[in-house]
Every structure is written in structure tokens, then in C-alpha cells.
Amino acid sequence: MVLDMNHVHDMDMHMDMDMHNSFYWGKDAIILFSGWPNRSLGMYILAIFVVFFMAFAAELLSAGESIIKPHRNPMEAGLSLAIVHTIRMGLAYLVMLALMSFNFGIFIAALVGHAIGFFIFKASAIARAADRKELEFLST
């Protein structure tokens, strides 16, 4: 079997044009799917919003234990938690794959989505728990 080095060199050059090894800024990115956002500013903005909402949803689903009612059947509760966990991990992996585009706009969208999601779903839950403890303390 003979390996054509010109063909290998052409493949390397083609990959270098599409793949980045460091952060960069711009709409010319490949995010999650080949040809998306396809060098279009509108599709790039859509990709930023998609990554933001995936990160936000991952944080929403990480608060899944609070959704399960304590009086439910343990098997149903465990199955519900497993389904929520599977969806959350799928979203987290998709965000991670989007970040592998090394596009700075996508990186910022993921960070902001996780930060806002954490603040809304986790920090507010902590504040509510603190209020309940304060109310318990006052009632005793």
C-alpha cells in the first residue's frame, strides 16, 4: 500500500483552515455540526443563544432533586432522577463540544449561561433554605 503524501498534506491544510487550536473571535466557526453556523452572522448569533440556553438548562436540571416529591415511590423517584440526570449530562456534553470550537463568543455564552442558571436556580434555593431555617429558629 502506497501512501500519497500530497493527499495527506492537502487534508492537513484543509483541517487547519477549519479547526483552531487557540481561542479566536469571529463568526467563522464550526459549532457542533459541520457547516453550522456556516460563516453567517445571523446563524452565529443563533449558535451563541443555543449554547447559552443549553448551559442555562443544564443548571436548571442540576436542581432536579428539589423537583422530586418526598411521598413518591422510591423507584419512580429514582427513575425520574436518572432521566433528568441523563438529559442534564447530554446538555453539558453538548456545551463542552461547542466549547471545543475555541470560539471566544461561544465560550462567553457558555459561562454566562451557567452563571445565570446557577444564580437563579441554586443561589435562590440556598436563600430560600436560609429563610426556612430562620423561620424555624424563630418558631422555637
Secondary structure in CASP SS format (residue, H / E / C, confidence):
PFRMAT SS
TARGET T0000
AUTHOR 0000-0000-0000
METHOD secondary structure of the structure
MODEL  1
M C 1.00
V C 1.00
L C 1.00
D C 1.00
M H 1.00
N H 1.00
H H 1.00
V H 1.00
H H 1.00
D H 1.00
M H 1.00
D H 1.00
M H 1.00
H H 1.00
M H 1.00
D H 1.00
M H 1.00
D H 1.00
M C 1.00
H C 1.00
N C 1.00
S C 1.00
F C 1.00
Y E 1.00
W C 1.00
G C 1.00
K C 1.00
D C 1.00
A C 1.00
I C 1.00
I C 1.00
L C 1.00
F C 1.00
S C 1.00
G C 1.00
W C 1.00
P C 1.00
N C 1.00
R C 1.00
S C 1.00
L H 1.00
G H 1.00
M H 1.00
Y H 1.00
I H 1.00
L H 1.00
A H 1.00
I H 1.00
F H 1.00
V H 1.00
V H 1.00
F H 1.00
F H 1.00
M H 1.00
A H 1.00
F H 1.00
A H 1.00
A H 1.00
E H 1.00
L H 1.00
L H 1.00
S H 1.00
A C 1.00
G H 1.00
E H 1.00
S H 1.00
I C 1.00
I C 1.00
K C 1.00
P C 1.00
H C 1.00
R C 1.00
N C 1.00
P H 1.00
M H 1.00
E H 1.00
A H 1.00
G H 1.00
L H 1.00
S H 1.00
L H 1.00
A H 1.00
I H 1.00
V H 1.00
H H 1.00
T H 1.00
I H 1.00
R H 1.00
M H 1.00
G H 1.00
L H 1.00
A H 1.00
Y H 1.00
L H 1.00
V H 1.00
M H 1.00
L H 1.00
A H 1.00
L H 1.00
M C 1.00
S C 1.00
F C 1.00
N E 1.00
F H 1.00
G H 1.00
I H 1.00
F H 1.00
I H 1.00
A H 1.00
A H 1.00
L H 1.00
V H 1.00
G H 1.00
H H 1.00
A H 1.00
I H 1.00
G H 1.00
F H 1.00
F H 1.00
I H 1.00
F H 1.00
K H 1.00
A H 1.00
S H 1.00
A H 1.00
I H 1.00
A H 1.00
R H 1.00
A H 1.00
A H 1.00
D H 1.00
R H 1.00
K H 1.00
E H 1.00
L H 1.00
E H 1.00
F H 1.00
L H 1.00
S H 1.00
T C 1.00
END
